[in-house]
Amino acid sequence: MGADFRKAEGVNASFDLLDFEDSSFDCGIGLGKAGCYIISATKRDFEYANGKKSPILYIGCSNDLYRRLHDEHYLKHLAVLRADKDFGIGKTSIICQMADKYQYMLYSGCHVDVFYCKGKQDEFDFESYLLASFYDIYRCTPVGNGARSYGKKAQDRVD
């Protein structure tokens, strides 16, 4: 999908988030694997601050990538958005407060590229590196990322 920031090693897994709809789908991510993921739109590119375009809409990390991608991104949020797409101003539930990135995913498609941590690499520092790399290219963060966490150490991160 072009979201490979690690050219030499490549991605460790690559799939569309909606592939989880098939109960027999195996995304290839082992349980408890730490690393980062990049979610890219499949239906469009986004124009960023400096006029460059990219399909990347979100960069995230987890110490359990399968759980984060399946339970958080797929089950919890996409299922809710499919049932009720009205997350307008004034809505107060926690899902409404976090809905922007999921609206982008719902309407623009969502392809996932997964990168495992290497050696003693920390997933938060790895995410910071990816966000900083994205910022260097596009002069802003991806449309789905609500906060700039790059440049912070894991112990400074507030979820």
N, C-alpha and C positions, 0 to 999 in steps of 0.2 A: 504493500500500500504506500510505500515511500516514507513511512514513519520510522525507518531504521536509523537511529542515531549511532548505532554501533556497527559500522560497516564491516569490520573484519569478522566478528563473530556472528552477526545476523541476529534474527529474532529467535527466541526459544519456543514460541507458540504464536499462531496467527489464525484468527477466526472471526466470524461475525457474531456479535453478542446474541443475536436472535437464534443462532444455532442451538442455544440451550433449550429452545422450544421442543426439540427432538430429545426425548428422555434417554435415548441410547447414545447421544452425542458425547464423545470423549475429546475434550479440548486439549488434552496432552499435558496439562499442568498438574503436577503431583501435589498432594495435600501438604500444607505447611511450607511451600516454597516462597521465599522472600524475593522481592524485586519490584520492578516498575512496569507500568502498562501505558500505552498510548492509544487513545480512542480517536479514530478518524471517521469523518463523514464518508459515506459511500455515494451520496447523491450530489455533492457540491463541494466547492472549495470556499474558504472564508478569506476575505480580503482583510489583511491586518494593517496596523498603524502606518507602516512604511510603504503600503501599496502592494506588497508581495502577497501571494495567495498560497494557502495550504489547506489540505483537508483535515488537519489535526484540530480537534476540538477540546481534548482533555488529556492531561498527563497526571497520573496518580501512582501511588505506591501502596504496598501492603506487605506484612510479614506472612500472610497467607493469601496468595494471589487468587487461588480458586475460590475461596470463600468470598473475597471481596468482589470478584467479577460475577460470580453466580448469585450469591445471596444479596449483595448490596445493589450492584448495577442491574442485574437481570430481574431477579424475583421481586425484590422489594419495590423498586422504582418503576421499571418498565411496565410491570403488571398494573400498578396503580395508575400510571399515565394512560395506559390503554383504556382503563375503565372510566377515567374522568380526566379529560384534558384541560379543564378549566381551573387554572392556577393563577388567577388574576390578582391584581392589587387588592389588599385588604384581607386576603385569606391568611389564616393564622397557624395552621398546622405546620409541623416541622418539615413535612415533605414539601409543602408549598414554599417554605423559605429556601429550600435547596433545589427547586424545580428547574431553574434555568438550564443547567447542563443537560438535564434529562429531556427537556423540550427540544434542545438542539439534537440530541440523539434520536428522539422519536421522529422528528421531521426530516432529518438529514442522513439517517442511517448511522450505523455504528460498527466499525471494524476494529478489532482489538489486536495489537501487537504487544507481546509480552517479552520482557527482558529479565532474566534472573540476575540476582546479585552474584558477583564473582568474588571468591575468597572471603575476606573479612569485610567486604563492602556493606555499608549500612543502607537500607532501602530509603531512608529519609534523605541522606546525603546524595544518593543516586538520583532521587527525584529532583533534588535541588540542582544537580548538574544538568539534568534534562531540561528543566524549566529555564535555567540560565542559558543553555545552548539555544533553546527556542527563542528566548528574548534577544539574544545576540543576532539571530537571523531576521526576526520579524518585528523587533522593537516593542513587544508587548507580550502578555501571557495568552495562552489559548482561550478562546471564547468561553469555554466551560469551566475554567479554573477561576474560582472566586477570589483567591488570595495569592499573593506572591510569597511562596515559602522558600524560594531558592536563596542561597547564601546563608541559611540557618543550619546549625548543627542539630542532630536528632534530639538532644536534651533541651533545646530551645523551642522545639515545635509544640504548638498548642493545637489540639484537634478540636 
